[in-house]
Amino acid sequence: MTKVLVPTVCPYCGAGCGFYVAAERERAIGIEYMSDHPVSQGALCAKGNAALEILYHPDRLTSPLKRKGEGWARISWPEALDLVAKGLGQARKKHGPRSLAFLSSSKCSNEDNYLMQKLARLLGSPHIDNCARLCHAPSVVGLNKTLGAAGMTNPIPDIASSRCIFIIGSNLAENHPVISRWIHRAKDRGATVIVADPRATPTSWMADVFLQLEPGTDVALLNGMAQVIINEGLIDREYIGLKTKGFEALALEVKDFTPQRTAEITGIAPEDIVRAARAYATSPASAVLYSMGITQHSTGTDNVQAISNLALICGQMGRPGTGVMPLRGQNNVQGACDMGALAEFYPGYKRASDPATLKFFRAAWKAEDLPPGPGLTATEMIEAAGSGEIRAMYIMGEDPANSDPCSEHARRSLESLDFLVVQDIFMTATAQLADVVLPGAVWAEKEGSYTNTERRVQWSHKAIEPPGEARSDREIICDVARSLGLQFDYPDAASVLEEINRTVPQYGGVLRERLEGSSLVWPCPTADHPGTPILHSMGFSLAEGRASIVPVPFSPAAEAASGDHPFILTTGRLAVHHNAGSMTRRSPSLISREPDLYVEMNREDAAALDVEDGDEVRVATVRGETAAYARLTDRLKKGVVFMPIHFPGTNILTTDATDPEARIPEFKVCACNVFRRD
Amino acid sequence: MAVYIDINRCIGCRSCEVACQRVHGGHGHINVHYVREYAAVPVLCHHCQEAGCTMVCFTGALYKEGERTAFDVEKCTGCGLCALACPFGVVWTDKIAHKCDLCQGREAGPACIATCPANALSDDFDLATRRARERTVRAAAVGGKR
């Protein structure tokens, strides 16, 4: 057997870097870089380089399991499918289809997600969601409302043509490292870089202007910048007149956000606010990049809308180097949303509450009846599991017992279900609570399409077989569907994509054969359409073709520091870990670089508590407490502490206060206290 | 040839470390160090013209081969003199010496250069200074205003 190079898409973040898995004798033996990849150009971050380490990890699930007393018993696939059919079927019969809930996975392919939401809805349950709820739900809600489309407006390489890059609430240097190369390219061409973050990070190293704001004051900063821009006459009047509506209301709303007042709220010097506003408004092409520092707030949707407002009043939209760029965290979180694994949308962002949507899918799926939405969101499902409204759940490739805020509460809720089936590659904290665990496949063990953060659809090929009796997620979902009496005949991923081509207009022309050795950026409605790298260049798909400027008032975060809890805890990610950590904490070359949970705190705060660098401390909130070691730093202002999200301890602390529209929890702000361990 | 570093670009992501370890059977030869919270610097063999490590290596395991400071594992006794002689701390020994071999035998060149997300590493001696000059020229053209 000779070595073959199999093109795949990296399983970690949403940047969508490609690399080859070198396979020999059915075994993955190495990685080769893909130098002609449009985004990564051959580069890979630390996680990408370590991706193969999880393939042959001893913890991989290799056969279906059922709970047996305190432990687990290996069972056959027929027995497992029988148990799943009984578990889901009985709940459905006894308590109705709305007692079932499904969590699909932004780690899995478009085809897997399409099938999962179809299964949920054909069984009559509107309760389908994915972990986009925990990262970019406000982008979906906010950008759909203001711009008429949720997604990055411009592709990643286009950042190089930007003349001013405003990064707010994103530590992309650690979380989407390859994007840094495009920012540096823009800098070499003279671009100004502005970074707003409560914490100095490797991303702020790239900044010409660094705005270190208090956590949760983003709307104030964005309104303050809008005030300067309007006040100094730097708005794009022509663009506002032709392409938008609602400007007058915004001018009224932000009128009082003078640099002085904005400075008092945000803690940023007034002259820096003015400098940033002028740079953004006056450059010939300015882009805003943002991530979870914007979305994971009880005001997440407001934050996103305030970003849209800024771009719209300056006319920084629809041209190369401009735009609004939400950076998505998972390899296929964009795709999972596009495929309708969302409580409020059927595939292609068709509103679940719209009768026309239901009519369309009843015909497409030959279904007699389909449930109208919106269903329960990922966080609401967990709540409903606790209250008994949801009786059975099917969770694929997600770990809410670890990744949800106030995670002890999430755990108790999942425990109270009548039946829980979890499909995953490792025995995660969530799988530990299941009745039946089904072993799935990782990216290199299956094929399918994935949509990265810039809406680029890429095909990832199968390099090796899954371990033991593990199977591709598509096969498992089809088997579960069949065991519940549904017709799910999809012999391969391509056959699912064919159905997606027919039912998701944005993917109409994303044909399997067009993805061979190439990629397409949606919207791509027809087989001869070249794709649409830049959105909104011809106006907006909203009423009158105009974008909506939606004024947003500033409201503070749900929790403020108090006597008992004098510090503000903010959370974030590290370069060598990913999300809940079930993969990266099992990857030797990654976990060895950041092995333990720590809490970063300002040196002066630490001195007042008599805490030294490396000391073991307890961090406590009203929800619980966790052990960590202290890392002293000048990165944070006094009164703010930081913890990475990749270890189970962190989300014991975070609040379940959510954004009223997008239902995202406020992971970025909660009040805490820090104590010495002795 | 050597690997050159543009400190302005390094984002401290440690991708080079993991890549180097990956292609060298678990032993990495590049290390990223942090200057408190303000900068990150990858450190690796400079392939010195007059390499101290080769001068002290009494078995000839470390030797100059053109511009490269090469290493013959068969001749290494693991004595550790090279680690003492290197002023940059980029040669070290456990049972044998470990140092950058510029990914000899890897067709596409050093893995650290290829994988660097921020283009901070290159084999172009002049790249970092050329980039700085270009930034200066552009700043001058727009009146030095940011």
HADDOCK unambig.tbl for C-alpha pairs under 7 A between the chains (distance, minus, plus):
assign (segid A and resid 42 and name CA) (segid B and resid 114 and name CA) 6.20 0.50 0.50
assign (segid A and resid 42 and name CA) (segid B and resid 115 and name CA) 6.36 0.50 0.50
assign (segid A and resid 43 and name CA) (segid B and resid 114 and name CA) 5.78 0.50 0.50
assign (segid A and resid 43 and name CA) (segid B and resid 115 and name CA) 3.94 0.50 0.50
assign (segid A and resid 43 and name CA) (segid B and resid 116 and name CA) 5.64 0.50 0.50
assign (segid A and resid 43 and name CA) (segid B and resid 117 and name CA) 5.16 0.50 0.50
assign (segid A and resid 44 and name CA) (segid B and resid 115 and name CA) 4.99 0.50 0.50
assign (segid A and resid 44 and name CA) (segid B and resid 116 and name CA) 6.80 0.50 0.50
assign (segid A and resid 44 and name CA) (segid B and resid 117 and name CA) 6.05 0.50 0.50
assign (segid A and resid 45 and name CA) (segid B and resid 15 and name CA) 4.76 0.50 0.50
assign (segid A and resid 45 and name CA) (segid B and resid 115 and name CA) 6.92 0.50 0.50
assign (segid A and resid 45 and name CA) (segid B and resid 117 and name CA) 6.14 0.50 0.50
assign (segid A and resid 46 and name CA) (segid B and resid 13 and name CA) 6.85 0.50 0.50
assign (segid A and resid 46 and name CA) (segid B and resid 14 and name CA) 5.95 0.50 0.50
assign (segid A and resid 46 and name CA) (segid B and resid 15 and name CA) 3.83 0.50 0.50
assign (segid A and resid 46 and name CA) (segid B and resid 18 and name CA) 5.61 0.50 0.50
assign (segid A and resid 49 and name CA) (segid B and resid 18 and name CA) 6.30 0.50 0.50
assign (segid A and resid 49 and name CA) (segid B and resid 19 and name CA) 5.67 0.50 0.50
assign (segid A and resid 50 and name CA) (segid B and resid 18 and name CA) 6.88 0.50 0.50
assign (segid A and resid 173 and name CA) (segid B and resid 11 and name CA) 6.03 0.50 0.50
assign (segid A and resid 174 and name CA) (segid B and resid 13 and name CA) 6.03 0.50 0.50
assign (segid A and resid 177 and name CA) (segid B and resid 117 and name CA) 5.62 0.50 0.50
assign (segid A and resid 177 and name CA) (segid B and resid 118 and name CA) 6.98 0.50 0.50
assign (segid A and resid 178 and name CA) (segid B and resid 117 and name CA) 4.31 0.50 0.50
assign (segid A and resid 178 and name CA) (segid B and resid 118 and name CA) 6.13 0.50 0.50
assign (segid A and resid 180 and name CA) (segid B and resid 117 and name CA) 6.78 0.50 0.50
assign (segid A and resid 180 and name CA) (segid B and resid 118 and name CA) 5.15 0.50 0.50
assign (segid A and resid 181 and name CA) (segid B and resid 117 and name CA) 6.10 0.50 0.50
assign (segid A and resid 181 and name CA) (segid B and resid 118 and name CA) 4.17 0.50 0.50
assign (segid A and resid 181 and name CA) (segid B and resid 119 and name CA) 5.94 0.50 0.50
assign (segid A and resid 188 and name CA) (segid B and resid 131 and name CA) 6.42 0.50 0.50
assign (segid A and resid 188 and name CA) (segid B and resid 134 and name CA) 6.67 0.50 0.50
assign (segid A and resid 188 and name CA) (segid B and resid 135 and name CA) 5.43 0.50 0.50
assign (segid A and resid 189 and name CA) (segid B and resid 135 and name CA) 6.84 0.50 0.50
assign (segid A and resid 190 and name CA) (segid B and resid 135 and name CA) 6.19 0.50 0.50
assign (segid A and resid 190 and name CA) (segid B and resid 138 and name CA) 5.81 0.50 0.50
assign (segid A and resid 190 and name CA) (segid B and resid 139 and name CA) 6.67 0.50 0.50
assign (segid A and resid 192 and name CA) (segid B and resid 146 and name CA) 6.39 0.50 0.50
assign (segid A and resid 202 and name CA) (segid B and resid 11 and name CA) 5.35 0.50 0.50
assign (segid A and resid 202 and name CA) (segid B and resid 12 and name CA) 6.97 0.50 0.50
assign (segid A and resid 205 and name CA) (segid B and resid 38 and name CA) 6.93 0.50 0.50
assign (segid A and resid 575 and name CA) (segid B and resid 13 and name CA) 5.56 0.50 0.50
assign (segid A and resid 589 and name CA) (segid B and resid 18 and name CA) 6.53 0.50 0.50
assign (segid A and resid 635 and name CA) (segid B and resid 37 and name CA) 6.49 0.50 0.50
